[in-house]
Amino acid sequence: MSTPRTAVVTGASSGIGAATARTLAAEGFHVFCAARRTDRIEALAAEIGGTAVACDVTSEESVASLAAAVGGRLDVLVNNAGGAFGASPVAESDSDDWRRMYEVNVIGLVQVTRALLPALVASGAGVILNVGSTAGRVAYEGGGGYTAAKHGTKVVTETLRLELFDQPVRVCEIAPGMVRTDEFALVRFDGDRAKADAVYAGVAEPLTADDIADAITWMVTRPPHVNIDELVIRPRAQAAQHKVDRVGDS
Ligand code: 8X3
């Protein structure tokens, strides 16, 4: 029997990460589900026949443990851990929120990539898939710290693709727009359910975590010579960041 292909998904405890772990497992991958919340990733790993690895991507020590658990060969890395904290105008924003966003969306992604790159190269056809955002393509009011961090995710992806051009590793980015998940907006607004719900108010069908997982799985399962550099994905109702079809709006 051949060895199953392997994948690491960071931020696998919920939302896009958990959905991606499920779709990759359904495609036959053995998935290492990495996140801080061990109860959630253990349940997920048991469900999909994967491996749970407790990991905080902002800690180099924790990332080294993840690399040790994965071993010498890895086919796919999905750098999904990330998030937005706060939505204040720049003039009123909190530097700690900015630091946390840069830590998780950029430095965490770099640390995980650095640690797992030798195993991806060793596979002979590795894929790094970074989960960016449409917030990495444009600016919007109140988004300063998050848009800056997600522009960082985009630029790190581009730099890696240049630096790894002669290595057997593809480097891809998916940039989702409005995706309704259990936690993204709630975390951004520090648990304020009314503010979180307002993000999606009147939008008939925001994207779901499953929509993004489906796209990610397609991207990482193309033949090894095909690199999907970037894929911007939005709900039909969101023509642009500020141009959203909401029921009740004229
Ligand atoms: C999430 C997209 O529009 O909330 O990454 O910035 S948005």
Residues whose N, C-alpha, C, O or C-beta is under 5 A from the ligand:
A	BS01	8X3	G132 S133 A135 P176 G177 M178
